[in-house]
Amino acid sequence: MAYAEKRGRTWRVRYQLPNGKYDSQSGFDTKQDALDWGRAQETDVQRKVFVNPSDGRKRFGDWVDEWRQVVNVAELSSQTYASRINSVILPRWQDTPIGDITSMSYRAWQAQLRKAYKKNYVDGIEGVMRMLLDDAVEERLVPFNPMPTGSRRRRGRHVPVEADDGYVWPTPRQARLVAENARQLRGFQWYVMILTVAYTGLRMGEVAGLRRDQVRLLAVEHGKSIRVQWQGQWLTEPATHTVSKGDTLESIAALRLADAKRAADIGEANDLGPTDRLRAGQRLLLPKGFTLLPPKYSSYRTLIIPPFLGELLGELLAENRHEYLVFPSQRGRPLRVDDQFYGRFWHPAIDGQEEEPSRRGRRAQPALPAVEGITDMVPHGLRHGHKVWLDEQGHARVAVEERMGHKLKGVEGTYSHTSPEMELGIVKGLQRAWETSQGEQPEAGPDWRKWRQAQAS
């Protein structure tokens, strides 16, 4: 039971913890204040909602170290979280006691982030921070998450919501023009790659991870398909692989690294020799670098493709530029979407470029026209465009979302299903869009910027 003690000019209260031991809190002006505070803690103990104030003195950096040991997320998410924690979150909060993070101090940091980084990146940082603090609440380190929620109103100047979502997407004709620029810039494979993204809605990781054995072109005209089984990502931390019956180091390297020659790297990472037997269920570390991972949100799916795209993919696969991957890099390695990809390929394909002669260490560059109306479009804009085209054509929502790799929620997600007729309608609509895009005149639909400006006015 709580009791108070005189300590100099102030009072200290001793109160009982859930484990039966006593803790104390000092600095009260009167004995009654001390007793009231201590009894309140013991009441929380009895109600099983007690949060020990001393736990809030734990350094935030120490809490992050503990959190990392138990958090269970996919390899790519783990890499993303680590990057945001190490580069942005810890430099500010590492030495701060977790109980000293207040709503006001957090808002001040948030304002600094919004000045330094783009909105999407700030949203990602805040998402990781919220997870860290929510888990701290669950572990009873702090009584509540100090991060303000969107539903709480604060005093201050009204900030209008920007109506423009910032994403630029192409019409079928614009997508074709980008693809033609890509062919002039780097060759046939890149022409096919742009059109594959535009007419399937694949994510760029799924494009990089598309294996030759996932392209099925032996069916009838409207039955050719792509199976989305993997996404290709470059990892800075090792991923894991669970051994199946019959696996060898070579088969695992071919399946997960798209390179059977890297079997020795897997063996080295796990201290295994080439003759060591693997057992089913054994977990192996994969070396850092290019790795095939399950698609985002485990969105495995089979996509029927329009006939024209099936023909292009068949022609591309006949070239056999890579043993396992459909879309390797220009040098025949796994595709990496980085600054070089944007600077040397994507931006010229969108914005055009002037002809440049051959330079030492770099080939001559052809003159390319800019594709009007899609300035600032990123590769993911092709996926957005695919969704817009399907919506414009009036296809069933369940079929569209399934094609995009999303799952509907609620009653609609439970009782709606994609029929063969729905899939056939989609592929026929995409074939018509391709045929229409061949015309000299752009199809209906103004420049996206002018259209949005007109809507705003």
N, C-alpha and C positions, 0 to 999 in steps of 0.2 A: 504494500500500500504506500502511496506517495507520502513523503514527509519533507519538510523544509528545514534548512539550516542557515544560520546567519554567517555570512562570509564578508567581513569588513563592513562596508556600508550597504551592501546588497545581500540578496537572499539567493540560495541555491536550492533546487528541488531534486530529490532522488526519486525515481519512479521505476517500476518493475517492467522488464522486457518480456516478450513472449517466451523466451527460454528460461525464465525464472530469475535471471540475473538483474542487477540494478544498473541504470545509467543515470546521468545527471545533466542538468542544464542550469547555468548561472546567469546572473545579471538582472534579477528581478528587484524592483524597488520595494515591494512589500512581501510579507510572508504569504498573504492571501493570493497575490498574483502568482507566486511560485507554486502554491498548492493547486490553484485552478489549472495552471498549465500542466502540471504533472498528472493530475487526475484525468484531464482530457486525454493525455497519451494512454493512460491505462484503460480508459473507456474504449479507445480505438483498438487496443490489444484485444479486449473482450469481444468487440465486434468484428475482429479479424480484418481490419482495414488499417492497421498501424503501419506507418512509414517511419523508420528510425531516422531522426534528423542527422545523426552522424554519418549515415550512408551517403547523404548528399554531399559530403566532403570529398568523396572519391573523385579523382581527376578524370575529366572527360576522356582523355587519352587512354587511361587505364581501362575505362569501361569499354572503349572501342576495341581494345586488345581482347577482352573477354568475349565481346559480342562476335568478333571474327571467328573465334574458336567454335562457336555453336551454330552460327547461321548456316542454313542449308539452301543454297540457290544454285542455279545452273552456272556452268563455267563462264559463259559470256557475261552474265549478270554479276558474278563475283569480280570479274576483271573491271567492269564498269564501276561498281561500287568502290573498289579499291582505288581507282583513279580519282574519283570525286572526293573520297575521304582524304587521301594523301595530299592531293594538290590544293584543295580548297578548305575542307572542313577542319582538319587537324591544325593547320597553321594558325587558325583563329581561336580554336576552343581547346586545344590539347591540354593546357595547364590549368584550365578553369575548372573549379569544383562543379560537378554536374548540377548541384542544387543552387548554384549561383547564376545559372542561365535563366534569365527572366524574359518576359515578353518584350520589354523595352530594349534590352540588349540584343535580343534576336532581331527585332525590327531594324535596329541600326545597322547590323551586319547585312540584313536582307537588302537594305537600300544601297549599300556598297556593292553587293553582288550585281544588282540590276544596272548599275552604272558601268560595271566592268565586263559583263558577259551578256550574251543574247538570252532571250526569254526561255527558249527550250532548254538551254544548259542550266540556267538558274532553277527551272522547275525540276530538273533531274537532281540537282544538289539538294534542294529542299525535300524531295521525296526520300532520299537516303537519310537526311537529318531527322525527318519525322519518324522513320523506322527506328532509328537509334534511340530517340527519346520515348517513343511508344513502348519499346521493349524495356527501357529503364523504368517506366511506370509499372509495367507488369512485374518487374523484379523488385518492386517496392524501394527503389533507390530515391525516387522523387514522387510526390503525391499526384502530380498532373504534368501533362506535356505543356511547356510554356509557349510552344509555337502557336500563334493565333490561327484560328480557323477562318475559312472564307465567309462563314455565316455571321461572324461577329462584326458589328459596325463600330468604327472608330471615328473620333473627331478628325477633321482634316479636309483638305481640298478634294472635291469630287474628281475622280479620274475616269474619263469616259472609256467605255469598252470599245476597242478597235473592231469594226465590223468585218474588215478584211482579214481572212484567216492566214494570209501570207503565202499560201501555196499556189504555185503556178502549174497549170496542167495543160497539155496540148490537145488539139483536135487530131483526128486520124491523119489529116493531111500534114499538119505540123510534125507529128511523130515520124511520118515517112520522110519528110525533108531532113529531120535530124539524122535519121538512119542513113540517108544518102550522103550527108556530110561525113558521117562516121566511116562509110565505105571509102570515100575519097581520101580520108585521113589515114586509115589503118587497114582497110581491106574488107573482104566479104564477111568474115566472122563478126566484125563489129556492127555491120549492117544488120545481120541476123539477130545479134544480141539486143540491139535497141528495139527491134520489132517484137522479139520474144517478150521483153518486159512490157511493152505497150499492149500486146494482145493476150497476155496471160495474167498481168498484175503481179508478177513475182517480185518479192523483195530482193534487193541487191545481194544480200547474203545467200538467198536461195539461187540466184543466178550464178554466183561464184561456186556454189556447191552442187550445181546440177551435173549429175553423172551421166555418162553415155548410156548406161544400162537403165536409166530412168526415162529415156525418150523412146516411146513406143510408136513406131511408124508403119507397122505391118497390117493395121486394121483398114477398114473401108474408108472412103473419102472423109466422112464426118465422124470417124472413130479414132483417129490418131490422137495421142495424148502424151502428157508429161506427168510423171509422178513426182510430187514434192516430198522428198524423203530427208533431205539434209540442207543445212546452210553452211557455207564455207566462211570461216572467220580466222583471223590472225590473232592468236592468243599470246599474252605475255606470261601467263601462268599455265602449268600443265593441266590438261583435261584428264579424265579417267575413262577406261573402257572395261566393261564386264565381259569376260571371256565366255564365248558360247562353245558348245561341243564341236570339235573339229577345227577350231581356230588355231592358226599359227601366227608367229610374229609377222611373216610376210603377208598373210591374208588380212591381218589387222591393220598393217601399214597401208595396204591397198585400199581398204574400206574407209578408214578414218583419216588417213593422211594423203590419200590419192597418190601414193608413191610407194610401191612395194620395196624400193631400194632403201627406204628409211626404217626397215625392220631392225637394223643394227642400232638405230637411235632408241627405239623402244626397248630393246634388250639392255642397252646401257642405262636407261632411266630406271630400270627395274632390277638391275644386277642379274640379268638372265643371259645365258649363252645360247648360241644358235641351235643346240641340240636339246635344250631343256624343254620338258613337256609342260604344257599349260593345262590347267584343270578348269572345267566348267564352273562359272561363278567367281573365278579369281578376278580381282580388280587390278588393272595395270595402269600406271601413269603413262600418259602420252607426252612426247617432247613438245616444247613450246614451238610456236610457229603456226603454219596453216593447219587447221583441223576441221573436220566435218562434224557438225553438231546437229542435234535434232532441230527442226525448224522452230521459229518463234511461236510460243504458246502451244508447242506440240501440234502445230496446224498441218499435220500430214493430209495430203489431198491429191486427187487425180484430176487433172485439167484437160478436158477435150480441147483441141486446138483447131483453128480454121485450116482448111485445106492448103491455102497458100503458104502458111507457116510450116506445115508439115513438109511441104516440098523443099522449102529453104533449109530446114533442119536436116533433111535427108542429104541434101547436097553438101552441107557443112560437115556432117559426120563422115562422109566419104573422103574428106580431106585428111581425117585422122591426125589432127594437130596435137592431141594429147591422148595418152592411153586410157585415161579414166574420165577426164572432165570435158564438158562440151565447150565451155568458154574459158580457156586459159588466157594468161597474159600474152602480150606481144612476143615475149621471149619463150613462150611455152611453159611457163610456170603457173601455179595457182594465181587467180586474179586477186589483186589487192586494190581496193578502192581508197586511195590515199590522196595526198596533195598532188603527187605527180599525175595520177589519173585525172584529176580535175584540171590541172594546168595544161597538160599536153593533149588531152583527149576531149573531155566533156565540154569545157568552156569554148574551145574552137568549134566544136560541133553545133553548139547553140548560137554563139555570138558571131561566128565566122572569123576569118583571118585573111590577111594579105599573103600573097605568095612570097616565100622565102627561099633563097638558094641554099644549097648544101653547105653546111659548116663543118668544121672539124669536130667529129664525135656526134654529129646530128645530121639526119637525112634532110633533103629538101622538103619543104612544106608547101602543099598546093593551096591556091586561093580558094576560099570557101565563102559562100554567101551566108549572111546572118538569117536565122529563121525568125521572121517577124512575129511579134506578139507573145513570145515566151522568154523574154529576157529574165534572168535570175532563176529559171527553172532548174531544180536539182534532179538527179536521177529518180528519186522517189516520186517526183511529179508525174512520171510515166505511169506509175501505179495508181496515183490519184486520177489520172486521165482515164485509165481503164475502168475504174469504178463509175466515173461520170458517164462514159459511153454506155455502159450497161444500164444505168438509171435512165438515160435519155431514151433508150430503146424499150423501156417499160418491162424489163424482166422481173420475175418474182423475187422478192427481197431475200428469201431463204436461199435461193440458188446463187444470187449475187454475193451474199455474205459468205457462203460456203466456198465460193471460188476465190474470194479474197483471203480466206484462211481465218475467218471470224466465226464466232458462235453466237446465235441469237439467244437472248435471255428470256425468262418467263414462259408464259403459255405458248407464245409463238415459237420459241426455240424448242419446246417439248413436242408440239403437235405438227409443226411444219416440216416438210421433207422435200428434197430435191428429186424430181422425177426425170427419167431419160428424156422426156419431151422438153422439159425446161432446159436441160443441158444442150439438146439439139437446137433449141431456139436461140440460145446464147451464141453458139458457134456459127450459126447461119447469120446472125446479126453482125458478128465480128467480121465474117467474110464479106458481107455487103459494105461494111465500113471501110475495109481495105480497098475494095473495088472502087468505091466512091472517091477515095483519097487519091486515085490515079489521075483525076481530072485536073485540068489546068487551073480552073477557078476553085478557090477555097470553098469547102462546104459551108452550109448555114452556120452562123455563129460568129460574132465579131471578135476583135482582139479582146483578150480577157480583161486587160486593164481598162479599156474604154467601156466595156460592158459594166464593170464594177462601178466606175465613175458615174455612169448613167443611172445605175440602180441607186447610188447614194444620193443623187440629186432628185 
